[in-house]
């Protein structure tokens, strides 16, 4: 699978924007085109936990935010519980 990323702004528009920067007329640029769901990535529950943890959230914050138990969040992160 290949993904193509193309800019909606042409070289001529960029040149015009550069020269128009000194004028009083604002440059109108086309709105970015999005494909709605094509731009969305679905993360698994464990991936969400890992990402939130890497962003600095605590285990209890993650558990609460994702409606999970602390034990399950610890399991996803590979954190052993204190009880043996």
PDB file of N, CA, C and O in Angstrom:
ATOM      1  N   UNK A   1       0.840  -1.170   0.000  1.00  0.00           N
ATOM      2  CA  UNK A   1       0.000   0.000   0.000  1.00  0.00           C
ATOM      3  C   UNK A   1       0.884   1.232   0.000  1.00  0.00           C
ATOM      4  O   UNK A   1       1.850   1.312   0.760  1.00  0.00           O
ATOM      5  N   UNK A   2       0.557   2.183  -0.846  1.00  0.00           N
ATOM      6  CA  UNK A   2       1.313   3.428  -0.861  1.00  0.00           C
ATOM      7  C   UNK A   2       0.379   4.588  -0.579  1.00  0.00           C
ATOM      8  O   UNK A   2      -0.804   4.562  -0.919  1.00  0.00           O
ATOM      9  N   UNK A   3       0.935   5.593   0.044  1.00  0.00           N
ATOM     10  CA  UNK A   3       0.169   6.782   0.384  1.00  0.00           C
ATOM     11  C   UNK A   3       0.810   7.960  -0.311  1.00  0.00           C
ATOM     12  O   UNK A   3       2.016   8.178  -0.200  1.00  0.00           O
ATOM     13  N   UNK A   4       0.011   8.712  -1.020  1.00  0.00           N
ATOM     14  CA  UNK A   4       0.492   9.890  -1.717  1.00  0.00           C
ATOM     15  C   UNK A   4       0.044  11.129  -0.963  1.00  0.00           C
ATOM     16  O   UNK A   4      -1.131  11.278  -0.628  1.00  0.00           O
ATOM     17  N   UNK A   5       0.985  12.006  -0.704  1.00  0.00           N
ATOM     18  CA  UNK A   5       0.662  13.261  -0.037  1.00  0.00           C
ATOM     19  C   UNK A   5       0.983  14.380  -1.022  1.00  0.00           C
ATOM     20  O   UNK A   5       2.128  14.536  -1.446  1.00  0.00           O
ATOM     21  N   UNK A   6      -0.019  15.141  -1.374  1.00  0.00           N
ATOM     22  CA  UNK A   6       0.164  16.222  -2.334  1.00  0.00           C
ATOM     23  C   UNK A   6      -0.306  17.533  -1.723  1.00  0.00           C
ATOM     24  O   UNK A   6      -1.266  17.575  -0.953  1.00  0.00           O
ATOM     25  N   UNK A   7       0.377  18.574  -2.078  1.00  0.00           N
ATOM     26  CA  UNK A   7      -0.004  19.902  -1.596  1.00  0.00           C
ATOM     27  C   UNK A   7      -1.040  20.500  -2.526  1.00  0.00           C
ATOM     28  O   UNK A   7      -0.978  20.309  -3.741  1.00  0.00           O
ATOM     29  N   UNK A   8      -1.983  21.215  -1.964  1.00  0.00           N
ATOM     30  CA  UNK A   8      -2.998  21.869  -2.786  1.00  0.00           C
ATOM     31  C   UNK A   8      -2.548  23.264  -3.214  1.00  0.00           C
ATOM     32  O   UNK A   8      -3.297  23.969  -3.891  1.00  0.00           O
ATOM     33  N   UNK A   9      -1.340  23.672  -2.830  1.00  0.00           N
ATOM     34  CA  UNK A   9      -0.820  24.986  -3.186  1.00  0.00           C
ATOM     35  C   UNK A   9       0.251  24.784  -4.258  1.00  0.00           C
ATOM     36  O   UNK A   9       1.207  24.035  -4.054  1.00  0.00           O
ATOM     37  N   UNK A  10       0.086  25.458  -5.402  1.00  0.00           N
ATOM     38  CA  UNK A  10       1.041  25.326  -6.505  1.00  0.00           C
ATOM     39  C   UNK A  10       2.212  26.284  -6.306  1.00  0.00           C
ATOM     40  O   UNK A  10       2.166  27.187  -5.471  1.00  0.00           O
ATOM     41  N   UNK A  11       3.255  26.062  -7.091  1.00  0.00           N
ATOM     42  CA  UNK A  11       4.433  26.928  -7.024  1.00  0.00           C
ATOM     43  C   UNK A  11       4.066  28.356  -7.402  1.00  0.00           C
ATOM     44  O   UNK A  11       4.589  29.305  -6.818  1.00  0.00           O
ATOM     45  N   UNK A  12       3.167  28.518  -8.377  1.00  0.00           N
ATOM     46  CA  UNK A  12       2.745  29.862  -8.791  1.00  0.00           C
ATOM     47  C   UNK A  12       2.019  30.575  -7.660  1.00  0.00           C
ATOM     48  O   UNK A  12       2.203  31.776  -7.458  1.00  0.00           O
ATOM     49  N   UNK A  13       1.186  29.829  -6.915  1.00  0.00           N
ATOM     50  CA  UNK A  13       0.472  30.425  -5.780  1.00  0.00           C
ATOM     51  C   UNK A  13       1.442  30.835  -4.678  1.00  0.00           C
ATOM     52  O   UNK A  13       1.262  31.870  -4.036  1.00  0.00           O
ATOM     53  N   UNK A  14       2.481  30.010  -4.460  1.00  0.00           N
ATOM     54  CA  UNK A  14       3.487  30.361  -3.455  1.00  0.00           C
ATOM     55  C   UNK A  14       4.234  31.625  -3.858  1.00  0.00           C
ATOM     56  O   UNK A  14       4.490  32.490  -3.021  1.00  0.00           O
ATOM     57  N   UNK A  15       4.589  31.736  -5.162  1.00  0.00           N
ATOM     58  CA  UNK A  15       5.288  32.922  -5.643  1.00  0.00           C
ATOM     59  C   UNK A  15       4.391  34.152  -5.511  1.00  0.00           C
ATOM     60  O   UNK A  15       4.846  35.222  -5.106  1.00  0.00           O
ATOM     61  N   UNK A  16       3.117  33.991  -5.855  1.00  0.00           N
ATOM     62  CA  UNK A  16       2.176  35.104  -5.745  1.00  0.00           C
ATOM     63  C   UNK A  16       2.006  35.515  -4.288  1.00  0.00           C
ATOM     64  O   UNK A  16       1.881  36.702  -3.986  1.00  0.00           O
ATOM     65  N   UNK A  17       2.000  34.552  -3.398  1.00  0.00           N
ATOM     66  CA  UNK A  17       1.854  34.855  -1.975  1.00  0.00           C
ATOM     67  C   UNK A  17       3.063  35.632  -1.476  1.00  0.00           C
ATOM     68  O   UNK A  17       2.925  36.539  -0.655  1.00  0.00           O
ATOM     69  N   UNK A  18       4.239  35.284  -1.962  1.00  0.00           N
ATOM     70  CA  UNK A  18       5.452  35.988  -1.556  1.00  0.00           C
ATOM     71  C   UNK A  18       5.452  37.432  -2.010  1.00  0.00           C
ATOM     72  O   UNK A  18       5.837  38.323  -1.253  1.00  0.00           O
ATOM     73  N   UNK A  19       5.020  37.674  -3.250  1.00  0.00           N
ATOM     74  CA  UNK A  19       4.988  39.044  -3.751  1.00  0.00           C
ATOM     75  C   UNK A  19       3.818  39.821  -3.166  1.00  0.00           C
ATOM     76  O   UNK A  19       3.890  41.042  -3.026  1.00  0.00           O
ATOM     77  N   UNK A  20       2.742  39.121  -2.826  1.00  0.00           N
ATOM     78  CA  UNK A  20       1.569  39.780  -2.260  1.00  0.00           C
ATOM     79  C   UNK A  20       1.764  40.120  -0.787  1.00  0.00           C
ATOM     80  O   UNK A  20       0.990  40.891  -0.220  1.00  0.00           O
ATOM     81  N   UNK A  21       2.780  39.557  -0.174  1.00  0.00           N
ATOM     82  CA  UNK A  21       3.014  39.810   1.249  1.00  0.00           C
ATOM     83  C   UNK A  21       3.300  41.282   1.509  1.00  0.00           C
ATOM     84  O   UNK A  21       3.054  41.788   2.604  1.00  0.00           O
ATOM     85  N   UNK A  22       3.822  41.967   0.490  1.00  0.00           N
ATOM     86  CA  UNK A  22       4.125  43.383   0.650  1.00  0.00           C
ATOM     87  C   UNK A  22       2.938  44.268   0.310  1.00  0.00           C
ATOM     88  O   UNK A  22       2.983  45.475   0.550  1.00  0.00           O
ATOM     89  N   UNK A  23       1.872  43.692  -0.245  1.00  0.00           N
ATOM     90  CA  UNK A  23       0.703  44.495  -0.601  1.00  0.00           C
ATOM     91  C   UNK A  23      -0.330  44.447   0.512  1.00  0.00           C
ATOM     92  O   UNK A  23      -0.213  43.660   1.452  1.00  0.00           O
ATOM     93  N   UNK A  24      -1.343  45.299   0.396  1.00  0.00           N
ATOM     94  CA  UNK A  24      -2.385  45.366   1.421  1.00  0.00           C
ATOM     95  C   UNK A  24      -3.481  44.337   1.195  1.00  0.00           C
ATOM     96  O   UNK A  24      -4.347  44.173   2.054  1.00  0.00           O
ATOM     97  N   UNK A  25      -3.470  43.633   0.057  1.00  0.00           N
ATOM     98  CA  UNK A  25      -4.512  42.663  -0.257  1.00  0.00           C
ATOM     99  C   UNK A  25      -4.129  41.309   0.345  1.00  0.00           C
ATOM    100  O   UNK A  25      -3.057  40.781   0.046  1.00  0.00           O
ATOM    101  N   UNK A  26      -5.002  40.740   1.197  1.00  0.00           N
ATOM    102  CA  UNK A  26      -4.670  39.444   1.790  1.00  0.00           C
ATOM    103  C   UNK A  26      -4.714  38.330   0.747  1.00  0.00           C
ATOM    104  O   UNK A  26      -5.523  38.363  -0.181  1.00  0.00           O
ATOM    105  N   UNK A  27      -3.838  37.352   0.914  1.00  0.00           N
ATOM    106  CA  UNK A  27      -3.775  36.216   0.009  1.00  0.00           C
ATOM    107  C   UNK A  27      -4.775  35.170   0.483  1.00  0.00           C
ATOM    108  O   UNK A  27      -4.783  34.791   1.654  1.00  0.00           O
ATOM    109  N   UNK A  28      -5.613  34.710  -0.429  1.00  0.00           N
ATOM    110  CA  UNK A  28      -6.560  33.659  -0.089  1.00  0.00           C
ATOM    111  C   UNK A  28      -6.008  32.335  -0.574  1.00  0.00           C
ATOM    112  O   UNK A  28      -5.722  32.163  -1.759  1.00  0.00           O
ATOM    113  N   UNK A  29      -5.861  31.408   0.345  1.00  0.00           N
ATOM    114  CA  UNK A  29      -5.354  30.080   0.010  1.00  0.00           C
ATOM    115  C   UNK A  29      -6.505  29.093   0.071  1.00  0.00           C
ATOM    116  O   UNK A  29      -7.412  29.235   0.891  1.00  0.00           O
ATOM    117  N   UNK A  30      -6.469  28.099  -0.792  1.00  0.00           N
ATOM    118  CA  UNK A  30      -7.536  27.102  -0.739  1.00  0.00           C
ATOM    119  C   UNK A  30      -7.492  26.321   0.569  1.00  0.00           C
ATOM    120  O   UNK A  30      -6.427  26.073   1.135  1.00  0.00           O
ATOM    121  N   UNK A  31      -8.681  25.942   1.031  1.00  0.00           N
ATOM    122  CA  UNK A  31      -8.758  25.165   2.263  1.00  0.00           C
ATOM    123  C   UNK A  31      -8.172  23.776   2.025  1.00  0.00           C
ATOM    124  O   UNK A  31      -8.335  23.223   0.937  1.00  0.00           O
ATOM    125  N   UNK A  32      -7.489  23.197   3.023  1.00  0.00           N
ATOM    126  CA  UNK A  32      -6.951  21.854   2.856  1.00  0.00           C
ATOM    127  C   UNK A  32      -8.075  20.846   2.641  1.00  0.00           C
ATOM    128  O   UNK A  32      -9.149  20.941   3.235  1.00  0.00           O
ATOM    129  N   UNK A  33      -7.796  19.898   1.789  1.00  0.00           N
ATOM    130  CA  UNK A  33      -8.779  18.873   1.476  1.00  0.00           C
ATOM    131  C   UNK A  33      -8.544  17.687   2.400  1.00  0.00           C
ATOM    132  O   UNK A  33      -7.429  17.170   2.482  1.00  0.00           O
ATOM    133  N   UNK A  34      -9.581  17.259   3.090  1.00  0.00           N
ATOM    134  CA  UNK A  34      -9.468  16.080   3.942  1.00  0.00           C
ATOM    135  C   UNK A  34     -10.450  15.030   3.475  1.00  0.00           C
ATOM    136  O   UNK A  34     -11.474  15.335   2.863  1.00  0.00           O
ATOM    137  N   UNK A  35     -10.123  13.808   3.773  1.00  0.00           N
ATOM    138  CA  UNK A  35     -10.960  12.687   3.370  1.00  0.00           C
ATOM    139  C   UNK A  35     -11.753  12.121   4.532  1.00  0.00           C
ATOM    140  O   UNK A  35     -12.161  10.960   4.481  1.00  0.00           O
ATOM    141  N   UNK A  36     -11.980  12.889   5.560  1.00  0.00           N
ATOM    142  CA  UNK A  36     -12.765  12.415   6.699  1.00  0.00           C
ATOM    143  C   UNK A  36     -12.146  11.192   7.348  1.00  0.00           C
ATOM    144  O   UNK A  36     -11.087  11.289   7.968  1.00  0.00           O
ATOM    145  N   UNK A  37     -12.789  10.050   7.214  1.00  0.00           N
ATOM    146  CA  UNK A  37     -12.334   8.844   7.889  1.00  0.00           C
ATOM    147  C   UNK A  37     -11.018   8.317   7.335  1.00  0.00           C
ATOM    148  O   UNK A  37     -10.352   7.529   8.007  1.00  0.00           O
ATOM    149  N   UNK A  38     -10.620   8.725   6.132  1.00  0.00           N
ATOM    150  CA  UNK A  38      -9.355   8.270   5.571  1.00  0.00           C
ATOM    151  C   UNK A  38      -8.173   8.810   6.379  1.00  0.00           C
ATOM    152  O   UNK A  38      -7.082   8.243   6.334  1.00  0.00           O
ATOM    153  N   UNK A  39      -8.386   9.900   7.114  1.00  0.00           N
ATOM    154  CA  UNK A  39      -7.322  10.498   7.910  1.00  0.00           C
ATOM    155  C   UNK A  39      -7.336  10.005   9.353  1.00  0.00           C
ATOM    156  O   UNK A  39      -6.573  10.503  10.181  1.00  0.00           O
ATOM    157  N   UNK A  40      -8.182   9.046   9.662  1.00  0.00           N
ATOM    158  CA  UNK A  40      -8.349   8.577  11.025  1.00  0.00           C
ATOM    159  C   UNK A  40      -7.672   7.223  11.213  1.00  0.00           C
ATOM    160  O   UNK A  40      -7.785   6.333  10.371  1.00  0.00           O
ATOM    161  N   UNK A  41      -6.969   7.086  12.331  1.00  0.00           N
ATOM    162  CA  UNK A  41      -6.333   5.821  12.669  1.00  0.00           C
ATOM    163  C   UNK A  41      -6.982   5.295  13.934  1.00  0.00           C
ATOM    164  O   UNK A  41      -7.095   6.020  14.923  1.00  0.00           O
ATOM    165  N   UNK A  42      -7.406   4.059  13.914  1.00  0.00           N
ATOM    166  CA  UNK A  42      -8.035   3.428  15.074  1.00  0.00           C
ATOM    167  C   UNK A  42      -6.950   2.702  15.862  1.00  0.00           C
ATOM    168  O   UNK A  42      -6.300   1.791  15.349  1.00  0.00           O
ATOM    169  N   UNK A  43      -6.760   3.117  17.119  1.00  0.00           N
ATOM    170  CA  UNK A  43      -5.777   2.477  17.982  1.00  0.00           C
ATOM    171  C   UNK A  43      -6.448   1.439  18.859  1.00  0.00           C
ATOM    172  O   UNK A  43      -7.574   1.629  19.319  1.00  0.00           O
ATOM    173  N   UNK A  44      -5.751   0.348  19.086  1.00  0.00           N
ATOM    174  CA  UNK A  44      -6.276  -0.657  20.008  1.00  0.00           C
ATOM    175  C   UNK A  44      -6.234  -0.086  21.423  1.00  0.00           C
ATOM    176  O   UNK A  44      -5.575   0.921  21.685  1.00  0.00           O
ATOM    177  N   UNK A  45      -6.940  -0.742  22.315  1.00  0.00           N
ATOM    178  CA  UNK A  45      -6.986  -0.297  23.703  1.00  0.00           C
ATOM    179  C   UNK A  45      -5.578  -0.243  24.307  1.00  0.00           C
ATOM    180  O   UNK A  45      -5.230   0.721  24.990  1.00  0.00           O
ATOM    181  N   UNK A  46      -4.776  -1.269  24.055  1.00  0.00           N
ATOM    182  CA  UNK A  46      -3.423  -1.303  24.613  1.00  0.00           C
ATOM    183  C   UNK A  46      -2.548  -0.205  24.007  1.00  0.00           C
ATOM    184  O   UNK A  46      -1.707   0.365  24.701  1.00  0.00           O
ATOM    185  N   UNK A  47      -2.735   0.094  22.724  1.00  0.00           N
ATOM    186  CA  UNK A  47      -1.970   1.169  22.093  1.00  0.00           C
ATOM    187  C   UNK A  47      -2.360   2.531  22.668  1.00  0.00           C
ATOM    188  O   UNK A  47      -1.506   3.399  22.853  1.00  0.00           O
ATOM    189  N   UNK A  48      -3.647   2.713  22.947  1.00  0.00           N
ATOM    190  CA  UNK A  48      -4.101   3.955  23.562  1.00  0.00           C
ATOM    191  C   UNK A  48      -3.459   4.127  24.932  1.00  0.00           C
ATOM    192  O   UNK A  48      -2.995   5.214  25.276  1.00  0.00           O
ATOM    193  N   UNK A  49      -3.433   3.047  25.711  1.00  0.00           N
ATOM    194  CA  UNK A  49      -2.825   3.089  27.047  1.00  0.00           C
ATOM    195  C   UNK A  49      -1.358   3.483  26.934  1.00  0.00           C
ATOM    196  O   UNK A  49      -0.893   4.369  27.651  1.00  0.00           O
ATOM    197  N   UNK A  50      -0.638   2.833  26.044  1.00  0.00           N
ATOM    198  CA  UNK A  50       0.794   3.096  25.883  1.00  0.00           C
ATOM    199  C   UNK A  50       1.038   4.538  25.450  1.00  0.00           C
ATOM    200  O   UNK A  50       1.949   5.191  25.958  1.00  0.00           O
ATOM    201  N   UNK A  51       0.234   5.038  24.520  1.00  0.00           N
ATOM    202  CA  UNK A  51       0.398   6.406  24.044  1.00  0.00           C
ATOM    203  C   UNK A  51       0.120   7.417  25.156  1.00  0.00           C
ATOM    204  O   UNK A  51       0.885   8.365  25.333  1.00  0.00           O
ATOM    205  N   UNK A  52      -0.953   7.225  25.899  1.00  0.00           N
ATOM    206  CA  UNK A  52      -1.275   8.146  26.990  1.00  0.00           C
ATOM    207  C   UNK A  52      -0.200   8.130  28.072  1.00  0.00           C
ATOM    208  O   UNK A  52       0.137   9.171  28.636  1.00  0.00           O
ATOM    209  N   UNK A  53       0.334   6.947  28.358  1.00  0.00           N
ATOM    210  CA  UNK A  53       1.400   6.822  29.354  1.00  0.00           C
ATOM    211  C   UNK A  53       2.649   7.580  28.891  1.00  0.00           C
ATOM    212  O   UNK A  53       3.300   8.258  29.686  1.00  0.00           O
ATOM    213  N   UNK A  54       2.973   7.461  27.619  1.00  0.00           N
ATOM    214  CA  UNK A  54       4.130   8.179  27.072  1.00  0.00           C
ATOM    215  C   UNK A  54       3.915   9.680  27.030  1.00  0.00           C
ATOM    216  O   UNK A  54       4.879  10.443  26.979  1.00  0.00           O
ATOM    217  N   UNK A  55       2.651  10.114  27.052  1.00  0.00           N
ATOM    218  CA  UNK A  55       2.350  11.544  27.079  1.00  0.00           C
ATOM    219  C   UNK A  55       2.360  12.093  28.504  1.00  0.00           C
ATOM    220  O   UNK A  55       2.127  13.284  28.710  1.00  0.00           O
ATOM    221  N   UNK A  56       2.627  11.238  29.485  1.00  0.00           N
ATOM    222  CA  UNK A  56       2.780  11.708  30.852  1.00  0.00           C
ATOM    223  C   UNK A  56       1.605  11.466  31.773  1.00  0.00           C
ATOM    224  O   UNK A  56       1.638  11.893  32.927  1.00  0.00           O
ATOM    225  N   UNK A  57       0.563  10.793  31.298  1.00  0.00           N
ATOM    226  CA  UNK A  57      -0.571  10.525  32.179  1.00  0.00           C
ATOM    227  C   UNK A  57      -0.223   9.391  33.143  1.00  0.00           C
ATOM    228  O   UNK A  57       0.537   8.481  32.813  1.00  0.00           O
ATOM    229  N   UNK A  58      -0.797   9.471  34.333  1.00  0.00           N
ATOM    230  CA  UNK A  58      -0.573   8.426  35.318  1.00  0.00           C
ATOM    231  C   UNK A  58      -1.459   7.224  35.003  1.00  0.00           C
ATOM    232  O   UNK A  58      -2.416   7.323  34.235  1.00  0.00           O
ATOM    233  N   UNK A  59      -1.125   6.101  35.606  1.00  0.00           N
ATOM    234  CA  UNK A  59      -1.897   4.877  35.397  1.00  0.00           C
ATOM    235  C   UNK A  59      -3.350   5.098  35.802  1.00  0.00           C
ATOM    236  O   UNK A  59      -4.263   4.679  35.090  1.00  0.00           O
ATOM    237  N   UNK A  60      -3.570   5.751  36.936  1.00  0.00           N
ATOM    238  CA  UNK A  60      -4.948   5.973  37.386  1.00  0.00           C
ATOM    239  C   UNK A  60      -5.703   6.922  36.456  1.00  0.00           C
ATOM    240  O   UNK A  60      -6.902   6.741  36.245  1.00  0.00           O
ATOM    241  N   UNK A  61      -5.030   7.926  35.897  1.00  0.00           N
ATOM    242  CA  UNK A  61      -5.674   8.820  34.940  1.00  0.00           C
ATOM    243  C   UNK A  61      -6.071   8.066  33.672  1.00  0.00           C
ATOM    244  O   UNK A  61      -7.161   8.267  33.136  1.00  0.00           O
ATOM    245  N   UNK A  62      -5.184   7.205  33.203  1.00  0.00           N
ATOM    246  CA  UNK A  62      -5.461   6.415  32.000  1.00  0.00           C
ATOM    247  C   UNK A  62      -6.633   5.482  32.252  1.00  0.00           C
ATOM    248  O   UNK A  62      -7.548   5.384  31.435  1.00  0.00           O
ATOM    249  N   UNK A  63      -6.599   4.795  33.395  1.00  0.00           N
ATOM    250  CA  UNK A  63      -7.666   3.849  33.732  1.00  0.00           C
ATOM    251  C   UNK A  63      -9.013   4.568  33.784  1.00  0.00           C
ATOM    252  O   UNK A  63     -10.006   4.074  33.249  1.00  0.00           O
ATOM    253  N   UNK A  64      -9.043   5.709  34.414  1.00  0.00           N
ATOM    254  CA  UNK A  64     -10.277   6.468  34.532  1.00  0.00           C
ATOM    255  C   UNK A  64     -10.744   6.980  33.172  1.00  0.00           C
ATOM    256  O   UNK A  64     -11.923   6.867  32.836  1.00  0.00           O
ATOM    257  N   UNK A  65      -9.836   7.534  32.402  1.00  0.00           N
ATOM    258  CA  UNK A  65     -10.183   8.113  31.105  1.00  0.00           C
ATOM    259  C   UNK A  65     -10.670   7.093  30.093  1.00  0.00           C
ATOM    260  O   UNK A  65     -11.521   7.406  29.261  1.00  0.00           O
ATOM    261  N   UNK A  66     -10.141   5.875  30.152  1.00  0.00           N
ATOM    262  CA  UNK A  66     -10.532   4.836  29.197  1.00  0.00           C
ATOM    263  C   UNK A  66     -11.515   3.835  29.790  1.00  0.00           C
ATOM    264  O   UNK A  66     -11.857   2.843  29.147  1.00  0.00           O
ATOM    265  N   UNK A  67     -11.971   4.092  31.014  1.00  0.00           N
ATOM    266  CA  UNK A  67     -12.906   3.197  31.718  1.00  0.00           C
ATOM    267  C   UNK A  67     -12.343   1.779  31.839  1.00  0.00           C
ATOM    268  O   UNK A  67     -13.016   0.792  31.541  1.00  0.00           O
ATOM    269  N   UNK A  68     -11.085   1.711  32.287  1.00  0.00           N
ATOM    270  CA  UNK A  68     -10.408   0.437  32.496  1.00  0.00           C
ATOM    271  C   UNK A  68     -10.025   0.306  33.965  1.00  0.00           C
ATOM    272  O   UNK A  68     -10.056   1.285  34.711  1.00  0.00           O
ATOM    273  N   UNK A  69      -9.671  -0.887  34.369  1.00  0.00           N
ATOM    274  CA  UNK A  69      -9.161  -1.070  35.727  1.00  0.00           C
ATOM    275  C   UNK A  69      -7.676  -0.715  35.746  1.00  0.00           C
ATOM    276  O   UNK A  69      -6.992  -0.796  34.726  1.00  0.00           O
ATOM    277  N   UNK A  70      -7.196  -0.324  36.909  1.00  0.00           N
ATOM    278  CA  UNK A  70      -5.773  -0.023  37.074  1.00  0.00           C
ATOM    279  C   UNK A  70      -4.947  -1.269  36.773  1.00  0.00           C
ATOM    280  O   UNK A  70      -3.867  -1.178  36.189  1.00  0.00           O
ATOM    281  N   UNK A  71      -5.454  -2.426  37.170  1.00  0.00           N
ATOM    282  CA  UNK A  71      -4.744  -3.680  36.936  1.00  0.00           C
ATOM    283  C   UNK A  71      -4.568  -3.946  35.435  1.00  0.00           C
ATOM    284  O   UNK A  71      -3.508  -4.401  35.005  1.00  0.00           O
ATOM    285  N   UNK A  72      -5.608  -3.660  34.640  1.00  0.00           N
ATOM    286  CA  UNK A  72      -5.518  -3.877  33.198  1.00  0.00           C
ATOM    287  C   UNK A  72      -4.530  -2.904  32.566  1.00  0.00           C
ATOM    288  O   UNK A  72      -3.755  -3.289  31.690  1.00  0.00           O
ATOM    289  N   UNK A  73      -4.551  -1.657  32.999  1.00  0.00           N
ATOM    290  CA  UNK A  73      -3.595  -0.666  32.478  1.00  0.00           C
ATOM    291  C   UNK A  73      -2.177  -1.106  32.824  1.00  0.00           C
ATOM    292  O   UNK A  73      -1.287  -1.054  31.976  1.00  0.00           O
ATOM    293  N   UNK A  74      -1.964  -1.535  34.055  1.00  0.00           N
ATOM    294  CA  UNK A  74      -0.637  -2.022  34.444  1.00  0.00           C
ATOM    295  C   UNK A  74      -0.227  -3.224  33.598  1.00  0.00           C
ATOM    296  O   UNK A  74       0.937  -3.351  33.219  1.00  0.00           O
ATOM    297  N   UNK A  75      -1.167  -4.091  33.305  1.00  0.00           N
ATOM    298  CA  UNK A  75      -0.880  -5.256  32.473  1.00  0.00           C
ATOM    299  C   UNK A  75      -0.446  -4.833  31.076  1.00  0.00           C
ATOM    300  O   UNK A  75       0.532  -5.359  30.545  1.00  0.00           O
ATOM    301  N   UNK A  76      -1.169  -3.883  30.474  1.00  0.00           N
ATOM    302  CA  UNK A  76      -0.802  -3.390  29.154  1.00  0.00           C
ATOM    303  C   UNK A  76       0.605  -2.775  29.139  1.00  0.00           C
ATOM    304  O   UNK A  76       1.344  -2.900  28.162  1.00  0.00           O
ATOM    305  N   UNK A  77       0.953  -2.113  30.240  1.00  0.00           N
ATOM    306  CA  UNK A  77       2.249  -1.441  30.329  1.00  0.00           C
ATOM    307  C   UNK A  77       3.348  -2.372  30.811  1.00  0.00           C
ATOM    308  O   UNK A  77       4.517  -1.986  30.827  1.00  0.00           O
ATOM    309  N   UNK A  78       2.999  -3.581  31.200  1.00  0.00           N
ATOM    310  CA  UNK A  78       3.994  -4.533  31.693  1.00  0.00           C
ATOM    311  C   UNK A  78       4.472  -4.204  33.088  1.00  0.00           C
ATOM    312  O   UNK A  78       5.598  -4.536  33.460  1.00  0.00           O
ATOM    313  N   UNK A  79       3.617  -3.549  33.867  1.00  0.00           N
ATOM    314  CA  UNK A  79       3.956  -3.202  35.242  1.00  0.00           C
ATOM    315  C   UNK A  79       3.398  -4.288  36.148  1.00  0.00           C
ATOM    316  O   UNK A  79       2.196  -4.550  36.164  1.00  0.00           O
ATOM    317  N   UNK A  80       4.287  -4.911  36.895  1.00  0.00           N
ATOM    318  CA  UNK A  80       3.864  -5.979  37.809  1.00  0.00           C
ATOM    319  C   UNK A  80       3.197  -5.373  39.031  1.00  0.00           C
ATOM    320  O   UNK A  80       3.612  -4.322  39.519  1.00  0.00           O
ATOM    321  N   UNK A  81       2.164  -6.038  39.522  1.00  0.00           N
ATOM    322  CA  UNK A  81       1.490  -5.557  40.728  1.00  0.00           C
ATOM    323  C   UNK A  81       2.347  -5.857  41.942  1.00  0.00           C
ATOM    324  O   UNK A  81       3.214  -6.729  41.889  1.00  0.00           O
ATOM    325  N   UNK A  82       2.115  -5.147  43.030  1.00  0.00           N
ATOM    326  CA  UNK A  82       2.905  -5.305  44.252  1.00  0.00           C
ATOM    327  C   UNK A  82       2.620  -6.608  44.982  1.00  0.00           C
ATOM    328  O   UNK A  82       3.473  -7.078  45.734  1.00  0.00           O
ATOM    329  N   UNK A  83       1.448  -7.211  44.787  1.00  0.00           N
ATOM    330  CA  UNK A  83       1.093  -8.453  45.480  1.00  0.00           C
ATOM    331  C   UNK A  83       1.649  -9.653  44.728  1.00  0.00           C
ATOM    332  O   UNK A  83       1.647  -9.684  43.497  1.00  0.00           O
ATOM    333  N   UNK A  84       2.126 -10.642  45.483  1.00  0.00           N
ATOM    334  CA  UNK A  84       2.671 -11.836  44.853  1.00  0.00           C
ATOM    335  C   UNK A  84       1.784 -13.016  45.110  1.00  0.00           C
ATOM    336  O   UNK A  84       2.080 -14.121  44.655  1.00  0.00           O
TER     337      UNK A  84
END
